[in-house]
Amino acid sequence: MQKTLVAATLAAVLGMGGAAYAADIYAGGGLKDAPVYAPATSWTGFYAGIGVGGGAVNHDGTASFGGLSGELNGIGGEGALGTVQVGYDYQLDHHFVVGVFADFDFTDITSSARISLGGTSLSASGDLNDMWSVGGRVGYLVNSNTLAYVLASYTEADFSFPHPLTNSTFSGYSVGGGLETRLGGNWFLKGEYRFTQLDQQTVLTAFAGHLRVTDQPDVQTGRVSLVYKLGQGYEPLK
């Protein structure tokens, strides 16, 4: 008897609630006009994140003196990085997302070189201090909670070189890709790879311009970031 009474009461409450909902919100229309809502992730909105990773720098250098010239290859190094980022994404439909972003990387990547002449050994090192990028990405939703994407950006990198080389800020571009997935609530985890090609600059001029050394670095980085997205919620299924 009690089970029957509970079931009847629940049916009555649900019936009245459904009737009130239909009357208040869809007055003048049928139930077929009501959108159906489901807890699908919306990718539209602003986000901010922090992350850690590692990188490697390769210096493609040249040296010329008078009419002689040569390449200074094989100079490079590895290290860790930390990153902070902000961005905005817009979900076009159930499959594609486009967005813009800006980020700043702190690094301790040090490049070193050693030259041995007879019994004398000379060594020098240079540091990649930081990099910043502004760019965009295009992604495909593997499912409603996971995005695979590619990216491209304008990038600047600040290097510190030993005397008498000139400390320089190099500009260039970055390309890469990654995978981002929802952990729960407004929190997402993103793994990403980037290749950065920087421009060529003169880092040393001496002997009235007869000696000239240039450098064109490239940087490869991998990072994992924890991202917080604003405005997560429900969206209508179409």
N, C-alpha and C positions, 0 to 999 in steps of 0.2 A: 504494500500500500504506500509506504514512504517513498520507494523508488518511483512509483507511478506519479505521485504528487510532485516530486522534484522534477521529473521529466516534463510534466505538464506545465510547471511554473517556468522552467527554462524556455520551453517553446513559446509560452505567452510573452515572456520578456523579450526574447529575440524577435518575435513577430512584431511587437509594439515598437521596438527599436528600429527594426527595418522599415516599418511603415512611417515612423517619424522622420527617419533619414531621407526616405524617398520623397515625403511630402515637403520637407524643409529645403532640400537641395535640388531636387529634380522635379519640382512641381511643373506640371504641363508637359512632361516628357516621360517616356517609358524607361524601364530599367535597362534596356539595351543601350540607352544613351549615356549611361554612367561609365566613366573610365574605371578600369581595374588597376589597383595599386599593388605593387609587390616590392619587397625590400631589395631592389637592384641598386648597385652602386652608381651614383652619378659622378662623372669625371669632370664636370664643369665647375670651375671655381679656382680660387687662389690657394697656394700652398707654400710651405716653408720647410726646410729640412737641414739636417746636419749629417756629416758622414766621415768615414775614414777610408784609407786605401793606400796604394803604393804606386810608384811610377819609376820610369827609366828615361834618362836623357841621353841622346847621341849628338855629338858635335861634329858636323861636317865642315872642316876648316880648310883654308888654303893659305899658303905663304908665298910671297913673291919678292924677289930682290933683284932690281935691275931687270934683265931679260930672263931671269930664271924663276921658275915657279914650281910648286909642288903641293900635294895634298896632305892635310893633317887629319887623317881618319882614325877611327878606333878610340877616340876620346869620349868617355861617357861615365855614367854612374847611376846608382839606384838609391831609393829612399822611400820614406813614408810621406803621406799627406793627410791633411784634414780639410774639410770643405764645408761651406755654408751656402745655402741656395734659396732662392725664391722664384716663383713662377705662376703662370696662369694657364689652365687647360680649358678647352672647349670641346665637348662631345658632339660630333656632327650627327651621329646616328648610333645604332646598336653595335657598330663595328669600328668606327674610326674616331680618333681623337687628335686634335692639333693643339699646339701650345707654344708659349714663349717662356724663356727662363734667363736668369742671371745667376752666376755663382762666383765664389772667390775661394781659391785654394792656397793653404799654407803648406810649404814643403820643407823637408830637410834633405833634398836630393843633392848630393855632392858629386861632381865630376872630377876625376884626377888624371894626371898624365905624368909619366916618368921617362926621362931621357938619360941614357948612360953614354958617356964619352970617355973612353979609356978607363981610368980609375975613378972618374968623377960621375956622380949620379945627381941629376937635377929633377925635382918634382914640383908640381904646381897643382892647385885645385881651385875649382870654382863652384859656386852655389846657385841653384835655382831657388830664389827666395819665395816667390809667390806667382800666381797666375789668376787672371779673371777672364770670364767669358760671358758674352751675350749672344743668344741664338734662339733657335726654334726646334721643335720636334714634331714628328708625325708618327702616330701609333695605331696599331690594330689590336682590338680587344679579342684575346684568345677566349676569354669568357668575361662575364660582367665584372669580375674582380681582378683580372690580370691583363696587363697591357704590355705588348712587345712594341718597341719603338726604335726609330733611327733619329739622329740629331745632326745639326750642323751649327757652327757658331763662329763669331769673330773672337779672337783670343789675343791677349797680351801677357807676356811673361817677363819678369824682372830677374836679371842675373847679376851676381857679384863675382868679378874676376880678379885675380891677383895682379898687383902692379908689375909691369907697366901697361897691362891690358886695360881697356876702358870698360867700366861697368855699363851695361846696356839694357834697354827695354826693347824686346823684340815683339813684333806683331805678326799675326798670321791667322790660320783657320784651324778649327777642330771638326772632326767627323767621328761618329761612333754610333753606338746602339746599346740597348739594355732591356731589362725586364722589370716591371713594377707590379707588385701584388698587394692586395689589401690584407692587413693583419687582423683588423677588427676595429669597429667604430670608425674614427677619422684617421687612423694610423695606417701607413703604407710602408713597405720595404722595397728599396730600389737597388738593383745591381747594374753597373754600367762600365763600358769600356770606351776610351777615347784615344784617337791618334791626333796629335797636334803638329802641324808643319809651320815653322816660323820662318821669317824672312832672313835674308843674308845681310850682315852688317860688318863694317870694318871695325875691328877691336884694337888694332895697333897700327900706327904710322910712325916711322922713325927714319933717321938718316936722310932728312930733307925729302921724305916721301919715297925714297928708293925701296925701303922695306915696308911691306903692307901685309897684314894678317886679317883674314875675314873668318867669320863663323856663321853657320846656318844650322841652328839646333832643331831637332824634332823630339817630341815628348810622347811617351805612351803611358797612360794611366788606367788603373782599374779602381773602382770605388763602390762602397756599399753605404747607402744613406737611409736614415729613418725620416719619413716625411709625414707632416701633419697637414691634412687638407681641410679647408673651410667649406661649410655648406653641404656636408654629406646628409643624405636622407632618402626619402622614397621618391620614386618617379613612376609615371603611368606606363603601363604596358600597352603598346599600340598594335 
